[in-house]
Amino acid sequence: MTISKDLLFSEANSLEKKDEDLLVLIKYIDSDTCFAYVPYGPKLEPAFENQGLFLENLSESIKAQLPANCIFIRYDLIWENQWATEEDYFDSNGNWIGPPPSQTQEYRMNFNTVNWNLQKSIEDNLPKNTFFLDLTIGEKDLLYNMRYNTRYNVRKANEKGIRVREYGIEHIGEWYKLYLDTAIRHNMPIQNQDYFSTVLKNQDNSNQGVTVKMLMADLDGELLSSMFLVLSKQRGTYLYGASTSCKNNLMASYSLQWESIKMAKKWGCTEYDMFGSAPNLNQSHPLHGVHIYKKGFGGNLYHRMGCWDYPYNQKMYNLYRLLELKK
């Protein structure tokens, strides 16, 4: 599906952005009802004051193309969080404390809309906080922007002989062993192997301009760390990562991440998404360790708007929200 710049209601960043593809997934709640899900979309980003009006017009314009039993559409917005630009939502140390309550967010989002219909989702599907690296600068500058310890670990891994290579679907079993090790170690929800096989089998989607690569770091043939790298026209994304619970002193994950960054740059990407971190340096946050690791590569912390819903059937939507609250 393609959306036109005419719906933007604000000046576009570039005249070449005349339209944008929109991926819409249909998810069935039961045999009688479904909802539409837009992962990381739309990409076209209006000014803050026009975002609600833009989503309202977009939702109404594509309603006829959705199944008749579609009760709402959910946007997983990549847009910068509106409150991340306001000092009141940071503490005295500059740590992001998060946006205001949902009711306050909805009031601002629906300002200027006709139907006042946009609602903040109960939960966010994709990470709301991430680090972005600027890949338009040279490799020397990318290394210089890293924290000293991170840069040291990258060089140490290379000196130890860590190698990073791309692997195909025939090695998905090796990936899954590392993944299980990581998931159990960090008490993460576990996906089955077929899930990752499906992601990798769709690695070259020429229609969407997206490629997925499975990279692994090894020492003398022993696999130590692995990741899925998603490459699109402008962005490289560190999608999934896994590592062995032993031999951490070899710093394989640092070498893997650095090679992935260089690969994305060579591909032509202008930015690198570390895909998920804690919102701040709060040590009690479950992603604190992940935050420190990713922060070390020198990117800028970015806070997204997260998931927003536009109901088509308010009564059925309210029932679905109750189900989500009980999960």
N, C-alpha and C positions, 0 to 999 in steps of 0.2 A: 504494500500500500504506500502511496506517495502523498505527502502533504505539501501544500503550496505555501509560498512566502506570503500570499495574500492573507493568510490566517494569522500572521505573526503580530500584526497590530503594533509594530515598533520597527525602528530601523534595523535592518539586518547588519551583522558584523561585516559582511562582504557581499558585493553584488553577485558573486558567483553562486551564492546560496539561494538559488531560485526554488529548489524543492529538496525534499529529504525523504528517504525511504523510512517507513515505519513498520517495525515488526510487531504483529498482533497475534498472540497465542490464545487459543480458546481452551479454557479449563472447565471440565464438567464437575459440578458439585454433586449431582445425581443424574438420573436419566431424564429429568424434566427441566433442569436448570443448569446454567453455566455462567461464567464471567470471562471477560476479555482481559488479558494481561499484556502490558507493554514493557518489556525489560529494557532499562536504560534508554527510555525514550519518552517523548520526542527529543531529538537532539537540538532542534531549533530552539533557541532560548530568548524569550522576550525580556524586556526590562521588568524588574520586580513587580511594578504596579500593574502590568498587563498579563502576568502569568495566569491568573485565574480566568480571565476573559478568554485567553488563548486556549486553555484546556477545555473550557465550556464549549466554545465554538468547534473545536476539534472533535469533541465527544459527540456533539449533535450532528456534525457533518458525516461521521462514519457510522452512526447508529444503524442506518439502513443496510449497511454491508455486513453487519453482525447477525448471528442467529437470533431468531425471534424470541428465544427463551434466555437471552443474555440479560442478566439482571443488573450488571454494572461493569464499568471498565476501570482497571487499575493501572496507573502509571507509576513505574519505578523510576523516579526522576533523577537524572544525573546532574541537574542544575544545582548551582551553589545554594546552600541554605540561606534564606533571606536574612536570618538573624546572625549569621556568621560574620557579617560586616559591621555589627553593632557592638560597641564596647561593653554594654550592659550584660552581655551574655558570655563574658570572659571573667575569670577571677583576677585577683591582684597579681598573680604570677603569669597571666596571659594564657591560662588554660581554658579551653572551650568548656562551658558548663551545660551546653545544649540549648535548644529552642524553648520557648514558653509552652504552657499547656496546649493541648490540641485545640481547645475552644478558641484560644487567642490566635493560633495559627490559621484556623479556618476563617475567622473574622477578616483577617488581612487578605487571605487567598481569594475570598469571595467578593471582596470589594470591587465594585464596578461590574459584577456579573449580573445577568438577567435572572437566573433561576436560583442563585445562592445555594448551589447544590454540591459543591466540592467538600469532601470529608477526608480528614487524615486517617489513614489505615490504622488498624489495631497494631499491626506489626510491619516491619520492613523486611523485604525478602533478601535484597542484596545489601552489601555493606554500605553504611552511610558515611563512614569516615575512611579516608585513604590518604596515601602520599602520592603526589605526582612529581615525576622527574622531567625536567626540560631536556629533550633530546636534540634540540637545535644547536646546543653548544658542543664543543669538541670533547674527545675522550679524556684528554688531560684535565679539562675543567670539571668533567663529571667525577673523576677521581679526586680532584682537589676539593670538591664540594662535600665529599664523604667525611664522616667523623674519622678521627685518627685511627681508632680501634678497628673500624670497618675496613678502612683502606689497608691497614696492617694485616687483617685476616684474609683479605683477598690475595695479597701478595704471598702470605704464608702458605695458603692453599696451593697456589701455583708453584711455589718452591718445593712443596712436598710431592708434586707430580700429579695433582688432581687433574683429570681430563673431563671435559664436558662434550657430550655428543648427542645428536638427535637419534631417537629410536622410533621404530614403527609399531604397528598394532601387535606384531608377534611377540613383543616384549611387555605386553600389558600385565602379564602375571608378575613380572619383577617389580613393575610400578606398584601393583596392588599390595605386595608384601611390605614395601616401604610405607605405603599409605596406611595399612592396618597398624603397623608399628606406631606411626605418628598419632592416629586416631585414638588408639587405646591409651597411649602415653598422656594425651591431653584431654581424655574423656570427651571426645567429639562424637557427634552422631555419625554412624557409619553407613556409607553408600555401598552397594554391591559392585562387583567388578564390571558387570554389564553396563552400568551407568557410565563408567569411564571409557569403556569400549565404544559406546555410542558417540560420545564426545569426540573421540579420536577418529572414528570412521567418517565423521563429517568434517574432517580437517581441512578440506579444500573446497569451500563453498564459493564458487566463482560468482554466483548470482549476488551474494551479499558482500563479496570482496573480503572474506574473513578466512584466515588459515590458523589451524591449531597445531602446535608442535609439542611433542613429549621429549623433554630434555632430561638427561641423567648425568650425574657426576660420579666418576669411579676412580679407584686407585688400584692399579694392577688387576683390573677386571672385576673388582668387588664394588658393587653399586652402593653408594653412600647417601645420595640425595637425588631428588627428582622433582620435576615441576611440569605443569602444562602452561605453555606460553601461547596467548591468543594475539594474532597480528592482524590489524586492519589497516586502512589507508593512513590514518593519523596516529593510532594508539596501539602500543603494546601493553598487554595486560598479564600480570602474574596471577593466573587463575587458581591453580591448585598446587600445593607444595607438600612434599613428604621427605622424611629422612630416617635413617637408622638411629637407634637409641645408643649405639656405641660408636667409638672413634670420632667423637665430636671435636677432639683436638686437631683434627685434620682440616676443619673449617670448610668442608665441601660445599655447604649451602651458600657460602659467601662467593666462592668461585662460580657456582651455578648461577647465582643471581647476576653477577657481573657479566658473564657471558651472555645471559639472556638480554640484559640491557643493551649490550653491544650489538646483538643480533637484531633487536628491534630498531636500533638506530640505522643499521645497515639496510634494513628492509625499507626504510624511508619514513618510519614513524617519527612524529614530532614530540610525543610525550609517552611516558611510561607510567602505568597505573599499578601501584603495589597491591591493590585490591584488598582493603580491609585492615583496620587497626583500631586501637582504642581511641576515643575522642580526645584524650588528654594524657597527662603523665601520672594520673592517679594509680598508685601501686596496687590498689585493691581490685582494679579492673581485670577481668579474666584474660584480656588481650594485651596486658601491659608488656609482657616479654616480646610479643609480636611487634608491638608499637616501637619498642626500643631497637629491635633488629632492623625494621624497615626505615625508621627515622635515620639510622646510621648511614644510609645510602644518599642522604642529602636532599631528599625531595621536600616539597611544601605540603603541609597538612591541609586537606580539603574536606569540607563538610557538605554532604549532599542533602537535598530536600527529602529523599526517601519516597515511600509509597503514598499516593493520593488516589482516592476513589471518586468516580462520578456515577451515582446510581441512576439506572433507568427505571427500576421498579423499587421504590423506597421501602415498601413493606417487606418484600423478599430480601432486600439488602440488609434491613435491620435484623432479620432472622439469621442471616449468614454471619453478621458481626457477633451475635450472641454465641454462635458456634465457635468462632475464632477466640472469643474471650475464655471459653471453657477448655481450650487446648492446653 
